Amino acid sequence: MIGTFGGALEARKIDASNGRLHAKVRGEIESEQGALVIRRVHVHYLLEAVEQVRETVERVHRVYANKCPVYKTLRPAFEITSDFELTEAPATESAGLLSSGALVPLFEPDAELYDDGNPRSLKEFTRDALGHELTSMDHVEINRLVLPGSFHSDQWGDFLTYSVSDLFRG
């Protein structure tokens, strides 16, 4: 089942490889005439991904089982249910989203970025600085973008930095 779910996610450009998707499975067993019988199985998928993919993951989750050979084979014998949980995306995925410019539209249209008090283009920073000047991101939060990480400057060397930004306003 995890292979079918992961494959369906990959087909929609959501990376489920390299341990980003795993599952916790709980089975309920009952005794029937002295023999143990599996009655129900619940699969809880955990996917390391950013919140922006939730809607697509929900759509995939609603339909993947109907295309899954394991589900189709076992479902007549016992009840199978599943759900999913998005867990914090790895820093490398978050950096990729930023460097691609995918998160820039989430900021207010007139968002301003300052670097040591000097105005700097947010779009140019996400395109040019990530991976060169900002060399790692250690943590990302949803709705409030918190980017602690390592910064490299050819002039100043390596040092820790952070940024806090409100992405959404109520």
Protein Blocks (a to p, Z undefined) as FASTA:
>chain_A
ZZmmmmmmmmnopafeehlaccddddddddeehiacdfbdcddddddddfklmmmmmmmm
mmmmmmpmklmmmmmmpccddddddddddfklmmmmmmnommmmmpcfkbccdeehiacd
fklmmmmmgoplmmbdfbdcehiacdddddddfklopadddddddfbdZZ
